[in-house]
Amino acid sequence: MKNDPVPLPLRFSPVGECALLVELGDEILLDTCRQVWGLDRQMRQEPLRGVDFWVPAYTSLLVHYDPCVVTPAQVRSWIEASSHGKQLSSADQPNRVVIPVRYGGESGPDLDSVAKAHDLTPAQVVEKHTQPVYRVGMMGFMPGFAYLMGLDPVLATPRRDTPRTFVPAGSVGIASNQTGVYPLESPGGWQIIGRTELSLFNPSKQAPFLLSPGDEVQFVALKDGAVL
């Protein structure tokens, strides 16, 4: 049985002289995200001359355009027409990416503290972190960084009180009810529980990002180079 989300009304707000914010909701819900992904896809299939790019988020898209080429009214009409196109539905087959992770030790310096905060063993944290199939809700923070939805609520952990000045590329972290992977070396305050050698961002490739909004992600635990 098909379970398409009920179409949400679009709210438009100008952002400066060359962008429109298109809001589809106020809460971070999977159905809202699916409609953002569907609108993003439809806009890419039928682009409008003068629209430079747009950035999908959890509940909105920020659409940048050239006001010398296209008017805000034309951009809005194009988006509204695109919103009547095909939305993501339960029948779609999202891309699934498996990410091998070495948890704990030098690779996951915060694993023990996360476990202690929730009265769990480190092994239980790993088990709970690898059980869900996550969805990429949005991209942000840095090139290739995917915010993943679906973390077990038991593992929800606040950011560190004092952010690190250096977090290695591939670090897998938890912040509040989200999890994600640092694609580049960076300062950061997420709780680091593991690390992957998989590259999430390669600017030399035609498609530089490993993950995109709507993708599924499955973490698997490694020990001595092998999947547990």
C-alpha positions as CSV (number, residue, x, y, z in Angstrom):
1,M,0.0,0.0,0.0
2,K,1.3,3.4,-1.0
3,N,2.0,5.8,1.9
4,D,2.9,9.1,0.3
5,P,3.0,12.0,2.8
6,V,0.2,14.5,2.6
7,P,1.6,17.5,0.6
8,L,2.6,20.4,2.8
9,P,1.9,24.0,2.0
10,L,4.9,26.0,0.9
11,R,5.9,29.2,2.8
12,F,8.2,31.7,1.0
13,S,10.4,34.3,2.6
14,P,12.9,36.6,0.8
15,V,16.5,36.3,2.0
16,G,18.3,39.4,0.7
17,E,17.9,40.3,-2.9
18,C,18.9,37.0,-4.5
19,A,17.5,34.1,-2.5
20,L,14.1,32.6,-1.4
21,L,13.6,30.4,1.7
22,V,11.0,27.8,1.0
23,E,9.7,26.2,4.2
24,L,7.6,23.0,4.2
25,G,7.3,22.5,7.9
26,D,8.4,23.5,11.4
27,E,9.4,20.0,12.9
28,I,12.1,17.6,11.9
29,L,10.0,14.7,10.8
30,L,10.7,12.0,8.2
31,D,7.6,12.9,6.1
32,T,8.7,16.5,5.9
33,C,12.2,15.5,4.9
34,R,10.8,13.2,2.2
35,Q,8.9,16.1,0.7
36,V,12.0,18.3,0.8
37,W,13.9,15.5,-1.0
38,G,11.1,15.1,-3.5
39,L,11.0,18.8,-4.3
40,D,14.7,19.0,-4.6
41,R,14.7,16.1,-7.1
42,Q,11.9,17.6,-9.1
43,M,13.7,21.0,-9.3
44,R,16.8,19.3,-10.5
45,Q,14.9,17.5,-13.2
46,E,13.3,20.7,-14.5
47,P,15.8,23.6,-13.7
48,L,15.0,27.2,-14.2
49,R,17.4,29.5,-16.0
50,G,18.8,32.1,-13.6
51,V,18.6,29.9,-10.5
52,D,22.2,29.3,-9.5
53,F,21.8,26.6,-6.8
54,W,19.7,25.6,-3.8
55,V,20.4,24.1,-0.4
56,P,17.9,21.5,1.0
57,A,17.7,21.3,4.8
58,Y,15.5,19.3,7.2
59,T,12.3,21.3,6.5
60,S,13.3,23.9,3.9
61,L,15.2,24.8,0.8
62,L,17.2,28.0,0.3
63,V,17.1,28.9,-3.4
64,H,19.7,31.3,-4.8
65,Y,19.0,33.1,-8.1
66,D,20.4,35.8,-10.3
67,P,18.0,38.8,-10.1
68,C,19.4,40.1,-13.4
69,V,18.1,37.0,-15.1
70,V,15.0,35.9,-13.3
71,T,12.5,37.6,-10.9
72,P,11.4,36.4,-7.5
73,A,7.9,35.8,-8.8
74,Q,9.2,33.6,-11.6
75,V,11.3,31.6,-9.1
76,R,8.3,31.2,-6.8
77,S,6.1,30.0,-9.7
78,W,8.8,27.5,-10.8
79,I,9.0,26.1,-7.2
80,E,5.3,25.9,-6.9
81,A,5.0,24.0,-10.2
82,S,7.8,21.7,-9.1
83,S,6.0,20.9,-5.8
84,H,3.2,19.3,-7.8
85,G,5.7,16.8,-9.3
86,K,6.5,13.3,-8.1
87,Q,7.3,13.2,-4.4
88,L,9.5,10.5,-2.7
89,S,7.3,7.6,-1.6
90,S,7.6,4.3,0.1
91,A,8.0,2.7,-3.3
92,D,11.3,4.5,-3.9
93,Q,14.6,2.7,-3.4
94,P,17.0,5.0,-1.6
95,N,20.7,4.5,-2.1
96,R,22.2,2.6,0.9
97,V,25.8,3.2,2.0
98,V,27.5,0.8,4.5
99,I,30.1,2.5,6.7
100,P,32.6,0.3,8.5
101,V,33.7,1.8,11.9
102,R,36.3,1.0,14.4
103,Y,34.7,1.9,17.7
104,G,36.5,3.0,20.9
105,G,40.2,3.4,21.8
106,E,42.0,6.1,19.9
107,S,39.4,6.0,17.2
108,G,36.5,6.6,19.6
109,P,37.8,8.5,22.7
110,D,34.3,9.4,24.0
111,L,32.8,5.9,23.7
112,D,33.4,5.1,27.4
113,S,32.0,8.4,28.6
114,V,28.9,8.0,26.4
115,A,28.4,4.5,27.8
116,K,28.8,5.7,31.4
117,A,26.3,8.6,30.8
118,H,23.6,6.1,29.8
119,D,24.5,3.3,32.2
120,L,25.5,1.1,29.3
121,T,28.7,-0.9,28.5
122,P,30.7,0.3,25.5
123,A,29.7,-2.9,23.7
124,Q,26.0,-2.0,24.2
125,V,26.6,1.5,22.8
126,V,28.2,0.0,19.7
127,E,25.3,-2.5,19.4
128,K,22.7,0.3,19.6
129,H,24.6,2.5,17.2
130,T,24.9,-0.1,14.5
131,Q,21.4,-1.5,14.7
132,P,19.4,1.3,13.0
133,V,19.3,2.1,9.3
134,Y,19.8,5.8,9.3
135,R,18.5,8.4,6.7
136,V,20.5,11.4,5.6
137,G,18.2,14.3,6.6
138,M,20.4,17.1,5.3
139,M,24.0,18.1,4.5
140,G,25.8,20.9,6.3
141,F,28.5,22.1,8.7
142,M,31.3,21.2,6.2
143,P,31.5,19.7,2.7
144,G,30.2,16.1,2.8
145,F,28.9,16.2,6.3
146,A,25.6,14.3,6.6
147,Y,23.2,14.8,9.5
148,L,21.7,11.3,10.1
149,M,18.3,10.6,11.4
150,G,17.3,7.5,13.3
151,L,19.7,7.4,16.4
152,D,18.4,5.2,19.2
153,P,17.0,7.8,21.7
154,V,18.9,5.9,24.5
155,L,22.2,7.2,22.9
156,A,21.1,10.9,22.7
157,T,24.1,12.7,24.3
158,P,24.8,16.5,24.5
159,R,27.9,17.9,22.7
160,R,31.1,18.1,24.7
161,D,31.3,21.0,27.2
162,T,34.7,21.9,25.6
163,P,35.0,21.2,21.9
164,R,38.2,19.7,20.5
165,T,40.4,21.8,18.4
166,F,41.2,18.8,16.2
167,V,38.9,16.0,15.1
168,P,40.3,13.5,12.5
169,A,38.6,12.9,9.2
170,G,36.3,9.9,9.4
171,S,35.4,10.4,13.1
172,V,31.9,9.2,14.0
173,G,30.1,11.3,16.5
174,I,26.9,11.8,18.5
175,A,25.4,15.2,19.3
176,S,22.0,15.3,21.0
177,N,19.7,13.0,18.9
178,Q,21.9,13.0,15.8
179,T,24.9,11.1,14.6
180,G,27.3,11.8,11.8
181,V,30.7,11.4,10.3
182,Y,33.4,14.1,10.0
183,P,34.5,14.1,6.3
184,L,37.4,16.4,7.0
185,E,39.8,17.2,9.8
186,S,38.1,19.9,11.8
187,P,37.5,21.4,15.3
188,G,34.3,19.9,16.8
189,G,32.3,19.3,19.9
190,W,30.5,16.0,19.0
191,Q,31.0,12.9,21.2
192,I,33.5,10.8,19.1
193,I,32.7,7.1,19.5
194,G,34.6,5.7,16.5
195,R,36.2,6.3,13.1
196,T,35.9,5.1,9.6
197,E,38.5,5.0,6.8
198,L,35.8,5.5,4.2
199,S,36.2,8.8,2.4
200,L,33.0,10.9,2.5
201,F,34.4,13.9,0.5
202,N,36.7,13.8,-2.5
203,P,36.8,17.1,-4.4
204,S,38.6,15.5,-7.3
205,K,35.6,13.3,-8.2
206,Q,32.8,14.5,-10.4
207,A,30.4,13.5,-7.6
208,P,32.5,14.6,-4.6
209,F,30.1,13.6,-1.8
210,L,29.6,10.0,-0.8
211,L,26.2,10.8,0.8
212,S,23.2,12.8,-0.3
213,P,19.9,13.7,1.4
214,G,17.5,10.8,1.5
215,D,20.3,8.1,1.4
216,E,20.3,5.3,3.9
217,V,23.3,4.6,6.1
218,Q,24.2,1.4,7.9
219,F,27.2,1.4,10.3
220,V,29.0,-1.9,10.9
221,A,31.6,-2.5,13.6
222,L,35.2,-3.5,12.8
223,K,37.7,-5.3,14.9
224,D,41.2,-5.9,13.7
225,G,40.1,-5.0,10.2
226,A,37.2,-7.4,10.1
227,V,33.4,-6.8,10.5
228,L,32.2,-8.0,13.8
